[in-house]
Amino acid sequence: MTLRPCPREKELLAALKTGQWPQGCDPDLRAHIDSCSLCRDTVLLKAAFQSSLTTARAAAPIDSPNLLWWRAQLRRRNAAMERLSRPVAGAHRFALVINLLAALGLALALALHTDLWKPWLAEVRQSPLFHPAALPPLADLVQNWSLALLIPAAAAIAILSGVAIYLATDRP
């Protein structure tokens, strides 16, 4: 390894940079490179780097600027939509919880304040395999309007909760 630079190294680098090596340079420079190990290594390294650069450029083609701009805009728009949809999804979850709590509260209030459930449950417990005759007749439901209103209200809450969950989920 030599610590001194070659006096013709600048001339060689200029020839390599302009693409004149090996055909466009003078024969004197070619003879010098054959005898000088530093210049020979420089040519070898430059050829290896040039080959590697050509291979890398061919392997990874550069996309058009319009395509890059379009992708960046798409990413920005998707990020904004995700940011905006978070509060809406939270509102959907909140509505679902409120609906479920309301249905539970209604069922609990009805169970605590009516005596209609007690005989019906006693009949259901006595009948094997929950026979349909054990269900209370429609006339009993009409006389007690609280139960007649509870069943459609609970069904409406269940349907609306299902719709809220469906709308909150991501569809493809």
ABEGO torsion letter per residue (X at the ends): XBABBBAAAAAAAAAAAAGAOAAABBAAAAAAAAABAAAAAAAAAAAAAAAAAAAAAAABBBBBAAAAAAAAAAAAAAAAAAAAAAAAAAAAAAAAAAAAAAAAAAAAAAAAABAAAAAAAAAAAABBGGBAAABBBAAAAAABAAAAAAAAAAAAAAAAAAAAAAAABBBX
